[in-house]
Amino acid sequence: MSIERESPYVQEWLGRLQPCEPNTLYTTLVESDKIASVFHPCADDDKDSPSAVGRSGGPCFKSFTDPDFGLPVVAHHYRTVGGNIDQWTYKAPES
C-alpha cells in the first residue's frame, strides 16, 4: 500500500506513526536498488548524508512503526535542491 494523498483519515494515521530505527524488515518496502538508502539519514537530518544532493535535497527514507498494528512504515521523501518540490510518500505492507 502506498499513500501519497492526504485526507482526514491519512492525517490521523500519520499522527499515530512513531519514528524508529530501520531494520531488515523495512527493506522489504523499497526497491532492491534503494535498500542501502533506508539506513542513511535524510538531508533534513544530516546535510552530509549520502542521500543529500547539494547538501539540501534529494531522495531519502524515514522509518516508522504503526503502534496500533505493529506494522513497519517507510516514508520516501523527495525534495529538490531548490525546495520547489517537497513530497512525502508512505508505504506499508499490503495485507
PyMOL Python script that loads the backbone (N, CA, C, O; Angstrom):
from pymol import cmd

cmd.read_pdbstr("""\
ATOM      1  N   MET A   1       0.843  -1.162   0.000  1.00  0.00           N
ATOM      2  CA  MET A   1       0.000   0.000   0.000  1.00  0.00           C
ATOM      3  C   MET A   1       0.899   1.239   0.000  1.00  0.00           C
ATOM      4  O   MET A   1       1.798   1.356   0.833  1.00  0.00           O
ATOM      5  N   SER A   2       0.661   2.139  -0.913  1.00  0.00           N
ATOM      6  CA  SER A   2       1.413   3.384  -0.997  1.00  0.00           C
ATOM      7  C   SER A   2       0.437   4.546  -0.880  1.00  0.00           C
ATOM      8  O   SER A   2      -0.581   4.584  -1.572  1.00  0.00           O
ATOM      9  N   ILE A   3       0.752   5.490  -0.003  1.00  0.00           N
ATOM     10  CA  ILE A   3      -0.147   6.610   0.250  1.00  0.00           C
ATOM     11  C   ILE A   3       0.558   7.906  -0.102  1.00  0.00           C
ATOM     12  O   ILE A   3       1.628   8.206   0.429  1.00  0.00           O
ATOM     13  N   GLU A   4      -0.039   8.664  -0.990  1.00  0.00           N
ATOM     14  CA  GLU A   4       0.512   9.958  -1.378  1.00  0.00           C
ATOM     15  C   GLU A   4      -0.442  11.093  -1.031  1.00  0.00           C
ATOM     16  O   GLU A   4      -0.005  12.158  -0.595  1.00  0.00           O
ATOM     17  N   ARG A   5      -1.738  10.875  -1.220  1.00  0.00           N
ATOM     18  CA  ARG A   5      -2.717  11.935  -0.976  1.00  0.00           C
ATOM     19  C   ARG A   5      -3.077  12.001   0.497  1.00  0.00           C
ATOM     20  O   ARG A   5      -3.100  10.986   1.193  1.00  0.00           O
ATOM     21  N   GLU A   6      -3.354  13.198   0.955  1.00  0.00           N
ATOM     22  CA  GLU A   6      -3.721  13.359   2.358  1.00  0.00           C
ATOM     23  C   GLU A   6      -5.222  13.584   2.482  1.00  0.00           C
ATOM     24  O   GLU A   6      -5.816  14.355   1.728  1.00  0.00           O
ATOM     25  N   SER A   7      -5.813  12.906   3.436  1.00  0.00           N
ATOM     26  CA  SER A   7      -7.219  13.054   3.782  1.00  0.00           C
ATOM     27  C   SER A   7      -7.271  13.104   5.308  1.00  0.00           C
ATOM     28  O   SER A   7      -6.248  12.890   5.958  1.00  0.00           O
ATOM     29  N   PRO A   8      -8.429  13.380   5.891  1.00  0.00           N
ATOM     30  CA  PRO A   8      -8.501  13.360   7.360  1.00  0.00           C
ATOM     31  C   PRO A   8      -8.087  12.004   7.945  1.00  0.00           C
ATOM     32  O   PRO A   8      -7.486  11.952   9.018  1.00  0.00           O
ATOM     33  N   TYR A   9      -8.405  10.909   7.246  1.00  0.00           N
ATOM     34  CA  TYR A   9      -8.041   9.577   7.727  1.00  0.00           C
ATOM     35  C   TYR A   9      -6.534   9.365   7.651  1.00  0.00           C
ATOM     36  O   TYR A   9      -5.933   8.794   8.560  1.00  0.00           O
ATOM     37  N   VAL A  10      -5.935   9.825   6.570  1.00  0.00           N
ATOM     38  CA  VAL A  10      -4.485   9.707   6.424  1.00  0.00           C
ATOM     39  C   VAL A  10      -3.796  10.573   7.464  1.00  0.00           C
ATOM     40  O   VAL A  10      -2.801  10.148   8.052  1.00  0.00           O
ATOM     41  N   GLN A  11      -4.299  11.777   7.707  1.00  0.00           N
ATOM     42  CA  GLN A  11      -3.713  12.651   8.723  1.00  0.00           C
ATOM     43  C   GLN A  11      -3.754  11.983  10.102  1.00  0.00           C
ATOM     44  O   GLN A  11      -2.789  12.067  10.862  1.00  0.00           O
ATOM     45  N   GLU A  12      -4.854  11.331  10.417  1.00  0.00           N
ATOM     46  CA  GLU A  12      -4.965  10.616  11.694  1.00  0.00           C
ATOM     47  C   GLU A  12      -3.923   9.504  11.768  1.00  0.00           C
ATOM     48  O   GLU A  12      -3.260   9.339  12.792  1.00  0.00           O
ATOM     49  N   TRP A  13      -3.780   8.751  10.699  1.00  0.00           N
ATOM     50  CA  TRP A  13      -2.811   7.650  10.643  1.00  0.00           C
ATOM     51  C   TRP A  13      -1.391   8.180  10.773  1.00  0.00           C
ATOM     52  O   TRP A  13      -0.591   7.633  11.532  1.00  0.00           O
ATOM     53  N   LEU A  14      -1.069   9.247  10.033  1.00  0.00           N
ATOM     54  CA  LEU A  14       0.283   9.818  10.095  1.00  0.00           C
ATOM     55  C   LEU A  14       0.593  10.318  11.502  1.00  0.00           C
ATOM     56  O   LEU A  14       1.730  10.200  11.960  1.00  0.00           O
ATOM     57  N   GLY A  15      -0.385  10.866  12.182  1.00  0.00           N
ATOM     58  CA  GLY A  15      -0.182  11.349  13.541  1.00  0.00           C
ATOM     59  C   GLY A  15       0.088  10.234  14.534  1.00  0.00           C
ATOM     60  O   GLY A  15       0.671  10.461  15.594  1.00  0.00           O
ATOM     61  N   ARG A  16      -0.334   9.039  14.188  1.00  0.00           N
ATOM     62  CA  ARG A  16      -0.151   7.876  15.059  1.00  0.00           C
ATOM     63  C   ARG A  16       1.225   7.242  14.890  1.00  0.00           C
ATOM     64  O   ARG A  16       1.711   6.586  15.811  1.00  0.00           O
ATOM     65  N   LEU A  17       1.861   7.422  13.740  1.00  0.00           N
ATOM     66  CA  LEU A  17       3.132   6.760  13.458  1.00  0.00           C
ATOM     67  C   LEU A  17       4.223   7.225  14.410  1.00  0.00           C
ATOM     68  O   LEU A  17       4.295   8.397  14.780  1.00  0.00           O
ATOM     69  N   GLN A  18       5.071   6.276  14.799  1.00  0.00           N
ATOM     70  CA  GLN A  18       6.183   6.571  15.695  1.00  0.00           C
ATOM     71  C   GLN A  18       7.501   6.357  14.956  1.00  0.00           C
ATOM     72  O   GLN A  18       7.716   5.287  14.385  1.00  0.00           O
ATOM     73  N   PRO A  19       8.390   7.356  14.956  1.00  0.00           N
ATOM     74  CA  PRO A  19       9.689   7.189  14.307  1.00  0.00           C
ATOM     75  C   PRO A  19      10.473   6.058  14.977  1.00  0.00           C
ATOM     76  O   PRO A  19      10.347   5.832  16.180  1.00  0.00           O
ATOM     77  N   CYS A  20      11.271   5.360  14.193  1.00  0.00           N
ATOM     78  CA  CYS A  20      12.087   4.275  14.727  1.00  0.00           C
ATOM     79  C   CYS A  20      13.313   4.077  13.841  1.00  0.00           C
ATOM     80  O   CYS A  20      13.411   4.634  12.747  1.00  0.00           O
ATOM     81  N   GLU A  21      14.234   3.278  14.338  1.00  0.00           N
ATOM     82  CA  GLU A  21      15.406   2.917  13.541  1.00  0.00           C
ATOM     83  C   GLU A  21      14.990   1.804  12.571  1.00  0.00           C
ATOM     84  O   GLU A  21      14.252   0.896  12.954  1.00  0.00           O
ATOM     85  N   PRO A  22      15.455   1.867  11.332  1.00  0.00           N
ATOM     86  CA  PRO A  22      15.096   0.804  10.384  1.00  0.00           C
ATOM     87  C   PRO A  22      15.833  -0.493  10.704  1.00  0.00           C
ATOM     88  O   PRO A  22      16.918  -0.489  11.286  1.00  0.00           O
ATOM     89  N   ASN A  23      15.221  -1.587  10.313  1.00  0.00           N
ATOM     90  CA  ASN A  23      15.882  -2.891  10.366  1.00  0.00           C
ATOM     91  C   ASN A  23      15.592  -3.589   9.039  1.00  0.00           C
ATOM     92  O   ASN A  23      15.024  -2.978   8.133  1.00  0.00           O
ATOM     93  N   THR A  24      15.964  -4.827   8.918  1.00  0.00           N
ATOM     94  CA  THR A  24      15.820  -5.514   7.631  1.00  0.00           C
ATOM     95  C   THR A  24      14.372  -5.616   7.171  1.00  0.00           C
ATOM     96  O   THR A  24      14.120  -5.692   5.969  1.00  0.00           O
ATOM     97  N   LEU A  25      13.420  -5.620   8.087  1.00  0.00           N
ATOM     98  CA  LEU A  25      12.009  -5.673   7.706  1.00  0.00           C
ATOM     99  C   LEU A  25      11.627  -4.481   6.832  1.00  0.00           C
ATOM    100  O   LEU A  25      10.812  -4.621   5.920  1.00  0.00           O
ATOM    101  N   TYR A  26      12.203  -3.316   7.096  1.00  0.00           N
ATOM    102  CA  TYR A  26      11.887  -2.102   6.343  1.00  0.00           C
ATOM    103  C   TYR A  26      12.405  -2.170   4.910  1.00  0.00           C
ATOM    104  O   TYR A  26      11.883  -1.490   4.026  1.00  0.00           O
ATOM    105  N   THR A  27      13.422  -2.982   4.679  1.00  0.00           N
ATOM    106  CA  THR A  27      13.968  -3.076   3.322  1.00  0.00           C
ATOM    107  C   THR A  27      12.992  -3.762   2.367  1.00  0.00           C
ATOM    108  O   THR A  27      13.129  -3.631   1.151  1.00  0.00           O
ATOM    109  N   THR A  28      12.018  -4.483   2.894  1.00  0.00           N
ATOM    110  CA  THR A  28      11.035  -5.147   2.029  1.00  0.00           C
ATOM    111  C   THR A  28      10.053  -4.153   1.422  1.00  0.00           C
ATOM    112  O   THR A  28       9.282  -4.508   0.530  1.00  0.00           O
ATOM    113  N   LEU A  29      10.076  -2.908   1.899  1.00  0.00           N
ATOM    114  CA  LEU A  29       9.128  -1.899   1.438  1.00  0.00           C
ATOM    115  C   LEU A  29       9.714  -0.954   0.393  1.00  0.00           C
ATOM    116  O   LEU A  29       9.056  -0.001  -0.025  1.00  0.00           O
ATOM    117  N   VAL A  30      10.948  -1.215  -0.028  1.00  0.00           N
ATOM    118  CA  VAL A  30      11.589  -0.361  -1.032  1.00  0.00           C
ATOM    119  C   VAL A  30      12.141  -1.218  -2.167  1.00  0.00           C
ATOM    120  O   VAL A  30      12.301  -2.430  -2.023  1.00  0.00           O
ATOM    121  N   GLU A  31      12.429  -0.577  -3.291  1.00  0.00           N
ATOM    122  CA  GLU A  31      13.016  -1.277  -4.424  1.00  0.00           C
ATOM    123  C   GLU A  31      14.408  -1.772  -4.040  1.00  0.00           C
ATOM    124  O   GLU A  31      15.084  -1.157  -3.215  1.00  0.00           O
ATOM    125  N   SER A  32      14.835  -2.883  -4.638  1.00  0.00           N
ATOM    126  CA  SER A  32      16.103  -3.505  -4.255  1.00  0.00           C
ATOM    127  C   SER A  32      17.307  -2.573  -4.435  1.00  0.00           C
ATOM    128  O   SER A  32      18.273  -2.671  -3.678  1.00  0.00           O
ATOM    129  N   ASP A  33      17.266  -1.677  -5.418  1.00  0.00           N
ATOM    130  CA  ASP A  33      18.412  -0.783  -5.623  1.00  0.00           C
ATOM    131  C   ASP A  33      18.427   0.389  -4.634  1.00  0.00           C
ATOM    132  O   ASP A  33      19.350   1.204  -4.658  1.00  0.00           O
ATOM    133  N   LYS A  34      17.419   0.479  -3.769  1.00  0.00           N
ATOM    134  CA  LYS A  34      17.337   1.574  -2.798  1.00  0.00           C
ATOM    135  C   LYS A  34      17.496   1.096  -1.357  1.00  0.00           C
ATOM    136  O   LYS A  34      17.365   1.890  -0.425  1.00  0.00           O
ATOM    137  N   ILE A  35      17.777  -0.189  -1.166  1.00  0.00           N
ATOM    138  CA  ILE A  35      17.859  -0.761   0.177  1.00  0.00           C
ATOM    139  C   ILE A  35      18.869  -0.031   1.058  1.00  0.00           C
ATOM    140  O   ILE A  35      18.566   0.272   2.212  1.00  0.00           O
ATOM    141  N   ALA A  36      20.048   0.255   0.546  1.00  0.00           N
ATOM    142  CA  ALA A  36      21.069   0.934   1.366  1.00  0.00           C
ATOM    143  C   ALA A  36      20.581   2.297   1.838  1.00  0.00           C
ATOM    144  O   ALA A  36      20.937   2.733   2.933  1.00  0.00           O
ATOM    145  N   SER A  37      19.772   2.974   1.032  1.00  0.00           N
ATOM    146  CA  SER A  37      19.282   4.310   1.378  1.00  0.00           C
ATOM    147  C   SER A  37      18.362   4.311   2.593  1.00  0.00           C
ATOM    148  O   SER A  37      18.219   5.335   3.260  1.00  0.00           O
ATOM    149  N   VAL A  38      17.740   3.178   2.885  1.00  0.00           N
ATOM    150  CA  VAL A  38      16.858   3.086   4.046  1.00  0.00           C
ATOM    151  C   VAL A  38      17.644   3.379   5.328  1.00  0.00           C
ATOM    152  O   VAL A  38      17.087   3.881   6.304  1.00  0.00           O
ATOM    153  N   PHE A  39      18.937   3.062   5.315  1.00  0.00           N
ATOM    154  CA  PHE A  39      19.766   3.205   6.508  1.00  0.00           C
ATOM    155  C   PHE A  39      20.545   4.526   6.544  1.00  0.00           C
ATOM    156  O   PHE A  39      21.272   4.783   7.504  1.00  0.00           O
ATOM    157  N   HIS A  40      20.404   5.356   5.520  1.00  0.00           N
ATOM    158  CA  HIS A  40      21.062   6.664   5.500  1.00  0.00           C
ATOM    159  C   HIS A  40      20.118   7.724   6.061  1.00  0.00           C
ATOM    160  O   HIS A  40      18.909   7.655   5.840  1.00  0.00           O
ATOM    161  N   PRO A  41      20.657   8.700   6.780  1.00  0.00           N
ATOM    162  CA  PRO A  41      19.785   9.773   7.262  1.00  0.00           C
ATOM    163  C   PRO A  41      19.294  10.656   6.119  1.00  0.00           C
ATOM    164  O   PRO A  41      19.931  10.743   5.069  1.00  0.00           O
ATOM    165  N   CYS A  42      18.178  11.294   6.334  1.00  0.00           N
ATOM    166  CA  CYS A  42      17.615  12.222   5.365  1.00  0.00           C
ATOM    167  C   CYS A  42      18.433  13.520   5.375  1.00  0.00           C
ATOM    168  O   CYS A  42      19.051  13.861   6.383  1.00  0.00           O
ATOM    169  N   ALA A  43      18.432  14.230   4.265  1.00  0.00           N
ATOM    170  CA  ALA A  43      19.142  15.515   4.193  1.00  0.00           C
ATOM    171  C   ALA A  43      18.573  16.498   5.212  1.00  0.00           C
ATOM    172  O   ALA A  43      19.286  17.397   5.659  1.00  0.00           O
ATOM    173  N   ASP A  44      17.297  16.344   5.590  1.00  0.00           N
ATOM    174  CA  ASP A  44      16.707  17.189   6.635  1.00  0.00           C
ATOM    175  C   ASP A  44      17.448  17.022   7.957  1.00  0.00           C
ATOM    176  O   ASP A  44      17.570  17.968   8.735  1.00  0.00           O
ATOM    177  N   ASP A  45      17.942  15.805   8.202  1.00  0.00           N
ATOM    178  CA  ASP A  45      18.575  15.483   9.478  1.00  0.00           C
ATOM    179  C   ASP A  45      20.100  15.561   9.438  1.00  0.00           C
ATOM    180  O   ASP A  45      20.738  15.823  10.458  1.00  0.00           O
ATOM    181  N   ASP A  46      20.680  15.335   8.266  1.00  0.00           N
ATOM    182  CA  ASP A  46      22.144  15.332   8.135  1.00  0.00           C
ATOM    183  C   ASP A  46      22.510  15.829   6.747  1.00  0.00           C
ATOM    184  O   ASP A  46      22.327  15.117   5.759  1.00  0.00           O
ATOM    185  N   LYS A  47      23.021  17.035   6.670  1.00  0.00           N
ATOM    186  CA  LYS A  47      23.386  17.647   5.379  1.00  0.00           C
ATOM    187  C   LYS A  47      24.497  16.882   4.668  1.00  0.00           C
ATOM    188  O   LYS A  47      24.672  17.037   3.459  1.00  0.00           O
ATOM    189  N   ASP A  48      25.253  16.055   5.401  1.00  0.00           N
ATOM    190  CA  ASP A  48      26.339  15.275   4.808  1.00  0.00           C
ATOM    191  C   ASP A  48      25.945  13.831   4.516  1.00  0.00           C
ATOM    192  O   ASP A  48      26.802  13.006   4.200  1.00  0.00           O
ATOM    193  N   SER A  49      24.670  13.527   4.617  1.00  0.00           N
ATOM    194  CA  SER A  49      24.180  12.178   4.349  1.00  0.00           C
ATOM    195  C   SER A  49      24.462  11.781   2.906  1.00  0.00           C
ATOM    196  O   SER A  49      24.449  12.635   2.019  1.00  0.00           O
ATOM    197  N   PRO A  50      24.716  10.501   2.657  1.00  0.00           N
ATOM    198  CA  PRO A  50      24.855  10.037   1.276  1.00  0.00           C
ATOM    199  C   PRO A  50      23.600  10.296   0.444  1.00  0.00           C
ATOM    200  O   PRO A  50      23.670  10.327  -0.785  1.00  0.00           O
ATOM    201  N   SER A  51      22.452  10.483   1.103  1.00  0.00           N
ATOM    202  CA  SER A  51      21.201  10.758   0.396  1.00  0.00           C
ATOM    203  C   SER A  51      21.063  12.221  -0.008  1.00  0.00           C
ATOM    204  O   SER A  51      20.235  12.555  -0.855  1.00  0.00           O
ATOM    205  N   ALA A  52      21.865  13.093   0.590  1.00  0.00           N
ATOM    206  CA  ALA A  52      21.747  14.531   0.329  1.00  0.00           C
ATOM    207  C   ALA A  52      22.337  14.884  -1.028  1.00  0.00           C
ATOM    208  O   ALA A  52      23.415  14.414  -1.393  1.00  0.00           O
ATOM    209  N   VAL A  53      21.624  15.708  -1.760  1.00  0.00           N
ATOM    210  CA  VAL A  53      22.095  16.235  -3.034  1.00  0.00           C
ATOM    211  C   VAL A  53      22.268  17.737  -2.830  1.00  0.00           C
ATOM    212  O   VAL A  53      21.321  18.430  -2.460  1.00  0.00           O
ATOM    213  N   GLY A  54      23.445  18.222  -3.066  1.00  0.00           N
ATOM    214  CA  GLY A  54      23.681  19.648  -2.864  1.00  0.00           C
ATOM    215  C   GLY A  54      23.481  20.070  -1.415  1.00  0.00           C
ATOM    216  O   GLY A  54      23.172  21.228  -1.136  1.00  0.00           O
ATOM    217  N   ARG A  55      23.663  19.108  -0.477  1.00  0.00           N
ATOM    218  CA  ARG A  55      23.544  19.345   0.966  1.00  0.00           C
ATOM    219  C   ARG A  55      22.171  19.824   1.407  1.00  0.00           C
ATOM    220  O   ARG A  55      22.014  20.252   2.550  1.00  0.00           O
ATOM    221  N   SER A  56      21.166  19.764   0.527  1.00  0.00           N
ATOM    222  CA  SER A  56      19.862  20.258   0.972  1.00  0.00           C
ATOM    223  C   SER A  56      18.675  19.483   0.418  1.00  0.00           C
ATOM    224  O   SER A  56      17.562  19.680   0.907  1.00  0.00           O
ATOM    225  N   GLY A  57      18.842  18.636  -0.547  1.00  0.00           N
ATOM    226  CA  GLY A  57      17.698  17.949  -1.127  1.00  0.00           C
ATOM    227  C   GLY A  57      18.033  16.520  -1.475  1.00  0.00           C
ATOM    228  O   GLY A  57      19.055  15.981  -1.049  1.00  0.00           O
ATOM    229  N   GLY A  58      17.171  15.921  -2.246  1.00  0.00           N
ATOM    230  CA  GLY A  58      17.393  14.564  -2.705  1.00  0.00           C
ATOM    231  C   GLY A  58      16.398  13.596  -2.126  1.00  0.00           C
ATOM    232  O   GLY A  58      15.598  13.960  -1.264  1.00  0.00           O
ATOM    233  N   PRO A  59      16.439  12.356  -2.593  1.00  0.00           N
ATOM    234  CA  PRO A  59      15.532  11.332  -2.082  1.00  0.00           C
ATOM    235  C   PRO A  59      16.103  10.681  -0.825  1.00  0.00           C
ATOM    236  O   PRO A  59      17.309  10.454  -0.730  1.00  0.00           O
ATOM    237  N   CYS A  60      15.241  10.384   0.130  1.00  0.00           N
ATOM    238  CA  CYS A  60      15.667   9.660   1.319  1.00  0.00           C
ATOM    239  C   CYS A  60      14.464   8.918   1.890  1.00  0.00           C
ATOM    240  O   CYS A  60      13.342   9.051   1.401  1.00  0.00           O
ATOM    241  N   PHE A  61      14.718   8.146   2.922  1.00  0.00           N
ATOM    242  CA  PHE A  61      13.671   7.366   3.572  1.00  0.00           C
ATOM    243  C   PHE A  61      13.703   7.610   5.071  1.00  0.00           C
ATOM    244  O   PHE A  61      14.761   7.855   5.650  1.00  0.00           O
ATOM    245  N   LYS A  62      12.536   7.542   5.690  1.00  0.00           N
ATOM    246  CA  LYS A  62      12.423   7.562   7.147  1.00  0.00           C
ATOM    247  C   LYS A  62      11.563   6.375   7.555  1.00  0.00           C
ATOM    248  O   LYS A  62      10.624   5.999   6.854  1.00  0.00           O
ATOM    249  N   SER A  63      11.899   5.794   8.700  1.00  0.00           N
ATOM    250  CA  SER A  63      11.204   4.595   9.179  1.00  0.00           C
ATOM    251  C   SER A  63      10.276   4.935  10.336  1.00  0.00           C
ATOM    252  O   SER A  63      10.604   5.736  11.211  1.00  0.00           O
ATOM    253  N   PHE A  64       9.103   4.297  10.313  1.00  0.00           N
ATOM    254  CA  PHE A  64       8.104   4.482  11.354  1.00  0.00           C
ATOM    255  C   PHE A  64       7.486   3.130  11.691  1.00  0.00           C
ATOM    256  O   PHE A  64       7.614   2.162  10.941  1.00  0.00           O
ATOM    257  N   THR A  65       6.817   3.091  12.833  1.00  0.00           N
ATOM    258  CA  THR A  65       6.014   1.939  13.226  1.00  0.00           C
ATOM    259  C   THR A  65       4.597   2.424  13.485  1.00  0.00           C
ATOM    260  O   THR A  65       4.390   3.468  14.103  1.00  0.00           O
ATOM    261  N   ASP A  66       3.624   1.657  13.006  1.00  0.00           N
ATOM    262  CA  ASP A  66       2.227   1.920  13.329  1.00  0.00           C
ATOM    263  C   ASP A  66       1.953   1.154  14.620  1.00  0.00           C
ATOM    264  O   ASP A  66       1.826  -0.069  14.588  1.00  0.00           O
ATOM    265  N   PRO A  67       1.859   1.856  15.766  1.00  0.00           N
ATOM    266  CA  PRO A  67       1.734   1.157  17.047  1.00  0.00           C
ATOM    267  C   PRO A  67       0.431   0.380  17.214  1.00  0.00           C
ATOM    268  O   PRO A  67       0.387  -0.579  17.985  1.00  0.00           O
ATOM    269  N   ASP A  68      -0.616   0.767  16.517  1.00  0.00           N
ATOM    270  CA  ASP A  68      -1.879   0.043  16.647  1.00  0.00           C
ATOM    271  C   ASP A  68      -1.818  -1.344  16.024  1.00  0.00           C
ATOM    272  O   ASP A  68      -2.510  -2.260  16.468  1.00  0.00           O
ATOM    273  N   PHE A  69      -0.991  -1.498  14.995  1.00  0.00           N
ATOM    274  CA  PHE A  69      -0.931  -2.774  14.283  1.00  0.00           C
ATOM    275  C   PHE A  69       0.456  -3.397  14.273  1.00  0.00           C
ATOM    276  O   PHE A  69       0.618  -4.524  13.805  1.00  0.00           O
ATOM    277  N   GLY A  70       1.468  -2.682  14.782  1.00  0.00           N
ATOM    278  CA  GLY A  70       2.831  -3.208  14.810  1.00  0.00           C
ATOM    279  C   GLY A  70       3.464  -3.314  13.443  1.00  0.00           C
ATOM    280  O   GLY A  70       4.390  -4.099  13.241  1.00  0.00           O
ATOM    281  N   LEU A  71       2.968  -2.525  12.497  1.00  0.00           N
ATOM    282  CA  LEU A  71       3.462  -2.612  11.124  1.00  0.00           C
ATOM    283  C   LEU A  71       4.589  -1.617  10.860  1.00  0.00           C
ATOM    284  O   LEU A  71       4.589  -0.510  11.400  1.00  0.00           O
ATOM    285  N   PRO A  72       5.555  -2.021  10.021  1.00  0.00           N
ATOM    286  CA  PRO A  72       6.575  -1.074   9.586  1.00  0.00           C
ATOM    287  C   PRO A  72       6.005  -0.152   8.517  1.00  0.00           C
ATOM    288  O   PRO A  72       5.166  -0.559   7.713  1.00  0.00           O
ATOM    289  N   VAL A  73       6.463   1.077   8.516  1.00  0.00           N
ATOM    290  CA  VAL A  73       6.066   2.061   7.507  1.00  0.00           C
ATOM    291  C   VAL A  73       7.336   2.782   7.068  1.00  0.00           C
ATOM    292  O   VAL A  73       8.132   3.221   7.897  1.00  0.00           O
ATOM    293  N   VAL A  74       7.512   2.897   5.762  1.00  0.00           N
ATOM    294  CA  VAL A  74       8.646   3.646   5.220  1.00  0.00           C
ATOM    295  C   VAL A  74       8.093   4.883   4.517  1.00  0.00           C
ATOM    296  O   VAL A  74       7.185   4.796   3.690  1.00  0.00           O
ATOM    297  N   ALA A  75       8.654   6.020   4.862  1.00  0.00           N
ATOM    298  CA  ALA A  75       8.294   7.267   4.203  1.00  0.00           C
ATOM    299  C   ALA A  75       9.408   7.609   3.225  1.00  0.00           C
ATOM    300  O   ALA A  75      10.574   7.697   3.609  1.00  0.00           O
ATOM    301  N   HIS A  76       9.046   7.802   1.964  1.00  0.00           N
ATOM    302  CA  HIS A  76      10.004   8.220   0.949  1.00  0.00           C
ATOM    303  C   HIS A  76       9.862   9.724   0.790  1.00  0.00           C
ATOM    304  O   HIS A  76       8.786  10.230   0.473  1.00  0.00           O
ATOM    305  N   HIS A  77      10.955  10.427   1.012  1.00  0.00           N
ATOM    306  CA  HIS A  77      10.959  11.884   0.933  1.00  0.00           C
ATOM    307  C   HIS A  77      11.748  12.296  -0.298  1.00  0.00           C
ATOM    308  O   HIS A  77      12.893  11.882  -0.483  1.00  0.00           O
ATOM    309  N   TYR A  78      11.133  13.109  -1.128  1.00  0.00           N
ATOM    310  CA  TYR A  78      11.821  13.653  -2.299  1.00  0.00           C
ATOM    311  C   TYR A  78      11.711  15.163  -2.253  1.00  0.00           C
ATOM    312  O   TYR A  78      10.615  15.725  -2.248  1.00  0.00           O
ATOM    313  N   ARG A  79      12.855  15.802  -2.221  1.00  0.00           N
ATOM    314  CA  ARG A  79      12.884  17.263  -2.235  1.00  0.00           C
ATOM    315  C   ARG A  79      13.975  17.717  -3.187  1.00  0.00           C
ATOM    316  O   ARG A  79      15.104  17.228  -3.138  1.00  0.00           O
ATOM    317  N   THR A  80      13.623  18.658  -4.055  1.00  0.00           N
ATOM    318  CA  THR A  80      14.626  19.219  -4.955  1.00  0.00           C
ATOM    319  C   THR A  80      15.531  20.155  -4.174  1.00  0.00           C
ATOM    320  O   THR A  80      15.150  20.663  -3.119  1.00  0.00           O
ATOM    321  N   VAL A  81      16.721  20.381  -4.689  1.00  0.00           N
ATOM    322  CA  VAL A  81      17.692  21.232  -4.013  1.00  0.00           C
ATOM    323  C   VAL A  81      17.118  22.629  -3.781  1.00  0.00           C
ATOM    324  O   VAL A  81      17.338  23.224  -2.726  1.00  0.00           O
ATOM    325  N   GLY A  82      16.385  23.151  -4.762  1.00  0.00           N
ATOM    326  CA  GLY A  82      15.772  24.469  -4.611  1.00  0.00           C
ATOM    327  C   GLY A  82      14.585  24.488  -3.673  1.00  0.00           C
ATOM    328  O   GLY A  82      14.145  25.556  -3.250  1.00  0.00           O
ATOM    329  N   GLY A  83      14.059  23.313  -3.342  1.00  0.00           N
ATOM    330  CA  GLY A  83      12.937  23.229  -2.420  1.00  0.00           C
ATOM    331  C   GLY A  83      11.571  23.433  -3.044  1.00  0.00           C
ATOM    332  O   GLY A  83      10.568  23.449  -2.330  1.00  0.00           O
ATOM    333  N   ASN A  84      11.502  23.593  -4.387  1.00  0.00           N
ATOM    334  CA  ASN A  84      10.202  23.825  -5.013  1.00  0.00           C
ATOM    335  C   ASN A  84       9.347  22.551  -5.060  1.00  0.00           C
ATOM    336  O   ASN A  84       8.131  22.634  -5.234  1.00  0.00           O
ATOM    337  N   ILE A  85       9.964  21.387  -4.908  1.00  0.00           N
ATOM    338  CA  ILE A  85       9.224  20.129  -4.766  1.00  0.00           C
ATOM    339  C   ILE A  85       9.639  19.518  -3.436  1.00  0.00           C
ATOM    340  O   ILE A  85      10.827  19.331  -3.175  1.00  0.00           O
ATOM    341  N   ASP A  86       8.665  19.211  -2.604  1.00  0.00           N
ATOM    342  CA  ASP A  86       8.901  18.597  -1.298  1.00  0.00           C
ATOM    343  C   ASP A  86       7.762  17.610  -1.081  1.00  0.00           C
ATOM    344  O   ASP A  86       6.683  17.988  -0.624  1.00  0.00           O
ATOM    345  N   GLN A  87       8.005  16.343  -1.409  1.00  0.00           N
ATOM    346  CA  GLN A  87       6.934  15.345  -1.451  1.00  0.00           C
ATOM    347  C   GLN A  87       7.271  14.162  -0.550  1.00  0.00           C
ATOM    348  O   GLN A  87       8.406  13.687  -0.522  1.00  0.00           O
ATOM    349  N   TRP A  88       6.258  13.695   0.187  1.00  0.00           N
ATOM    350  CA  TRP A  88       6.376  12.507   1.036  1.00  0.00           C
ATOM    351  C   TRP A  88       5.394  11.454   0.526  1.00  0.00           C
ATOM    352  O   TRP A  88       4.237  11.761   0.238  1.00  0.00           O
ATOM    353  N   THR A  89       5.860  10.223   0.420  1.00  0.00           N
ATOM    354  CA  THR A  89       5.025   9.077   0.073  1.00  0.00           C
ATOM    355  C   THR A  89       5.254   7.999   1.130  1.00  0.00           C
ATOM    356  O   THR A  89       6.398   7.674   1.448  1.00  0.00           O
ATOM    357  N   TYR A  90       4.190   7.452   1.667  1.00  0.00           N
ATOM    358  CA  TYR A  90       4.281   6.466   2.735  1.00  0.00           C
ATOM    359  C   TYR A  90       3.927   5.091   2.204  1.00  0.00           C
ATOM    360  O   TYR A  90       2.997   4.933   1.413  1.00  0.00           O
ATOM    361  N   LYS A  91       4.688   4.092   2.653  1.00  0.00           N
ATOM    362  CA  LYS A  91       4.425   2.735   2.188  1.00  0.00           C
ATOM    363  C   LYS A  91       4.402   1.786   3.392  1.00  0.00           C
ATOM    364  O   LYS A  91       5.289   1.810   4.245  1.00  0.00           O
ATOM    365  N   ALA A  92       3.369   0.961   3.429  1.00  0.00           N
ATOM    366  CA  ALA A  92       3.201  -0.055   4.473  1.00  0.00           C
ATOM    367  C   ALA A  92       2.955  -1.398   3.782  1.00  0.00           C
ATOM    368  O   ALA A  92       2.600  -1.423   2.603  1.00  0.00           O
ATOM    369  N   PRO A  93       3.135  -2.498   4.483  1.00  0.00           N
ATOM    370  CA  PRO A  93       2.885  -3.806   3.860  1.00  0.00           C
ATOM    371  C   PRO A  93       1.437  -3.930   3.423  1.00  0.00           C
ATOM    372  O   PRO A  93       0.532  -3.397   4.065  1.00  0.00           O
ATOM    373  N   GLU A  94       1.234  -4.623   2.349  1.00  0.00           N
ATOM    374  CA  GLU A  94      -0.126  -4.890   1.880  1.00  0.00           C
ATOM    375  C   GLU A  94      -0.647  -6.133   2.574  1.00  0.00           C
ATOM    376  O   GLU A  94       0.104  -7.069   2.849  1.00  0.00           O
ATOM    377  N   SER A  95      -1.914  -6.131   2.848  1.00  0.00           N
ATOM    378  CA  SER A  95      -2.489  -7.295   3.543  1.00  0.00           C
ATOM    379  C   SER A  95      -2.876  -8.378   2.579  1.00  0.00           C
ATOM    380  O   SER A  95      -3.375  -9.424   2.993  1.00  0.00           O
TER     381      SER A  95
END
""", "prot")
cmd.dss("prot")
cmd.show_as("cartoon", "prot")
cmd.util.cbc("prot")
cmd.orient("prot")
